[in-house]
């Protein structure tokens, strides 16, 4: 099939490469001309604008957006819709909030344009291993894009999970679970790193657990890779960002009164990682000094404890 890929960052470019390798025709557009030139080198058809990309498609036209969630995606959906006709399909493959997808589907339905939300997992390894695709939308619209979904995904790695919004909802929860798994690995390996008396080789242990252990996973495979080069690992700062989907997972859980203690704690751990001199720990240290005369540290020097009264 022929489709337009709008947004040729790491994910969009690798998806384009995988589609082209599978025999599909992909018209690629990005605001960065260099990104367009790079996918042209692997067989994609370059476009100078979204309208140019859409103009090179066959009916029913499929426009796949791989863009940052929020205003950019919303504006691009509106821009694409203006150039499309009834029966055409817009696919949002970014990490958009599921409620945005529901709204987009309703708005586009009034124009007769289909909307499909595709949660995409696989990261930078997706080109080689395939992308896991969680897809929401009307069955007839999903069917139009199905050949591309099946080429992008590994065996059994694609599913139509429900109506519009369902794809991004499942991907949101997927990312929330990912937060919890990553946090558990990080805490366990931190504990072993602190056990100085054993001089544990953390890379060796990660490799060991990859084989037959009940905690083996792809994230553990990546842990082993991260710990392989200790010099590079030691240079990494422990500041962890969040894409928004972990927050949305926790917010949705609150709205539904579903307890998510692990996922919530992992989200808060990411917040805490961004402030090495956070207010709360400083206040805790000050309070211990006030009531117990415990020493506090200021710029690597200990402050004399307050005399007990």
SULVENWO-V382281 format. One record per residue. SS is DSSP state (helix for helix, strand for strand, loop for the rest). OMEGA is omega in whole degrees, 0 to 359 (999 if undefined). D_LAST is the distance of its C-alpha to the last C-alpha in Angstrom with 2 decimals. Layout:
BEGIN
{{SS OMEGA D_LAST} {SS OMEGA D_LAST}}
END
This chain:
BEGIN
{{loop 177 80.64} {strand 178 79.81} {strand 176 76.51} {strand 174 74.42} {strand 182 70.98} {strand 185 68.93} {loop 186 65.90} {loop 172 66.39} {loop 183 62.89} {helix 182 61.93} {helix 182 62.60} {helix 180 65.60} {helix 180 67.28} {helix 176 66.91} {helix 177 68.16} {helix 179 71.10} {helix 181 71.89} {helix 179 71.84} {helix 179 74.05} {helix 180 76.54} {helix 180 76.67} {loop 176 77.55} {loop 178 80.46} {loop 175 79.07} {strand 183 79.70} {strand 174 76.52} {strand 187 76.56} {strand 174 73.32} {strand 175 71.66} {loop 178 68.47} {loop 177 67.47} {loop 181 67.28} {helix 180 70.92} {helix 178 69.90} {helix 177 68.61} {helix 180 71.98} {helix 182 73.83} {helix 178 71.92} {helix 174 72.87} {helix 181 76.43} {loop 179 76.57} {loop 173 76.05} {loop 177 78.70} {loop 178 77.07} {strand 182 78.80} {strand 176 76.98} {loop 182 76.63} {loop 179 75.83} {loop 177 74.23} {helix 180 73.38} {helix 177 76.63} {helix 179 78.53} {helix 181 76.99} {helix 180 77.89} {helix 181 81.38} {loop 183 81.98} {loop 175 81.28} {loop 177 83.70} {loop 355 83.61} {loop 184 81.44} {loop 180 79.03} {strand 178 75.63} {strand 183 72.83} {strand 179 69.72} {strand 173 66.57} {loop 189 63.90} {loop 176 61.58} {loop 180 57.89} {loop 175 56.90} {loop 186 56.69} {helix 181 58.65} {helix 179 60.64} {helix 180 61.97} {helix 180 62.62} {helix 181 64.58} {helix 175 66.51} {helix 179 67.48} {helix 180 68.88} {helix 180 70.67} {helix 182 72.23} {helix 181 73.25} {helix 182 75.16} {helix 183 77.35} {loop 182 77.84} {loop 176 80.23} {loop 182 80.19} {loop 176 79.98} {loop 186 77.90} {strand 170 74.43} {strand 176 71.07} {strand 174 68.66} {strand 181 64.97} {loop 179 63.64} {loop 181 60.32} {loop 181 56.93} {loop 175 57.46} {loop 187 55.62} {helix 179 57.84} {helix 176 57.92} {helix 179 59.40} {helix 178 62.12} {helix 179 62.99} {helix 179 63.37} {helix 180 65.46} {helix 180 67.74} {helix 180 68.42} {helix 181 69.13} {helix 179 71.43} {helix 178 73.22} {loop 179 74.53} {loop 182 76.31} {loop 181 77.54} {loop 181 75.39} {strand 176 73.59} {strand 178 69.91} {strand 176 68.49} {strand 184 64.83} {strand 171 64.39} {strand 186 61.04} {strand 175 61.41} {strand 180 59.45} {loop 176 60.23} {helix 184 58.73} {helix 179 60.37} {helix 186 61.93} {helix 181 63.95} {helix 183 67.08} {helix 188 67.52} {helix 185 66.14} {loop 181 66.87} {loop 172 64.69} {strand 186 63.48} {strand 177 64.64} {strand 195 63.41} {strand 175 65.91} {strand 179 66.08} {loop 177 69.00} {loop 185 72.32} {helix 182 74.39} {helix 178 77.31} {helix 177 75.13} {helix 181 73.30} {helix 179 76.71} {helix 185 77.78} {helix 187 74.92} {helix 180 75.04} {helix 178 76.97} {helix 179 74.22} {helix 184 71.48} {helix 178 73.33} {helix 181 73.82} {helix 188 70.20} {loop 169 68.77} {loop 179 69.09} {loop 180 70.88} {loop 181 69.25} {loop 178 66.73} {strand 176 67.93} {strand 171 67.82} {strand 192 68.55} {strand 180 65.58} {strand 181 66.35} {loop 181 67.12} {loop 183 65.86} {loop 183 62.09} {helix 180 61.95} {helix 180 62.16} {helix 177 59.14} {helix 179 57.24} {helix 178 57.84} {helix 178 56.92} {helix 180 53.67} {helix 175 52.67} {helix 181 53.92} {helix 175 51.51} {helix 177 48.62} {helix 178 49.42} {helix 178 49.70} {helix 183 46.12} {helix 179 44.92} {helix 180 47.11} {helix 180 46.07} {helix 180 42.37} {helix 177 42.90} {helix 183 44.76} {helix 182 42.17} {helix 180 39.27} {helix 180 41.29} {helix 175 42.38} {helix 178 38.89} {helix 179 37.71} {helix 178 40.63} {helix 181 39.97} {helix 181 36.48} {loop 186 38.02} {helix 186 38.58} {helix 181 39.62} {helix 181 42.80} {loop 185 43.86} {loop 174 45.35} {loop 187 48.11} {helix 177 47.23} {helix 178 50.65} {helix 182 52.36} {helix 177 50.38} {helix 178 51.17} {helix 178 54.83} {helix 183 54.71} {helix 179 53.36} {loop 187 56.12} {loop 174 58.64} {loop 182 58.72} {loop 181 55.04} {loop 179 54.06} {loop 179 51.74} {loop 180 54.57} {loop 176 55.26} {helix 177 56.35} {helix 176 52.72} {helix 174 52.23} {helix 180 55.35} {helix 175 53.76} {helix 179 50.51} {helix 178 52.64} {helix 181 54.24} {helix 183 50.94} {helix 184 49.62} {helix 181 52.92} {loop 186 52.31} {helix 181 48.83} {helix 178 49.14} {helix 181 49.86} {helix 181 47.17} {helix 180 44.52} {loop 183 45.44} {loop 175 44.86} {loop 184 41.87} {loop 177 40.06} {loop 187 40.61} {loop 179 42.52} {loop 172 44.50} {loop 186 45.89} {loop 182 49.42} {loop 185 48.64} {helix 174 50.18} {helix 178 46.94} {helix 182 45.52} {helix 178 48.74} {helix 180 48.62} {helix 178 45.17} {helix 180 46.22} {helix 178 49.37} {helix 177 47.52} {helix 181 45.29} {helix 181 48.47} {helix 181 50.09} {loop 177 47.01} {loop 182 47.43} {loop 176 44.26} {loop 185 44.02} {helix 182 40.61} {helix 181 41.69} {helix 179 43.50} {helix 180 40.79} {helix 180 38.08} {helix 176 40.38} {helix 180 40.90} {helix 178 37.18} {helix 177 36.84} {helix 177 39.43} {helix 183 37.54} {helix 184 34.36} {helix 188 36.47} {loop 182 37.32} {loop 183 33.93} {loop 179 32.39} {loop 187 29.43} {loop 183 29.12} {helix 187 26.65} {helix 178 25.43} {helix 177 24.34} {helix 179 22.62} {helix 177 20.66} {helix 179 19.85} {helix 180 18.53} {helix 180 16.42} {helix 178 14.98} {helix 178 14.20} {helix 183 12.38} {helix 187 10.40} {helix 185 9.44} {helix 181 9.77} {loop 180 9.56} {loop 181 13.31} {loop 173 15.70} {strand 182 18.06} {strand 175 21.57} {strand 180 23.19} {loop 174 26.88} {loop 176 26.78} {strand 182 23.97} {strand 176 20.46} {strand 181 17.68} {loop 180 14.91} {loop 174 11.89} {loop 177 8.91} {loop 178 6.35} {loop 180 3.77} {loop 999 0.00}}
END
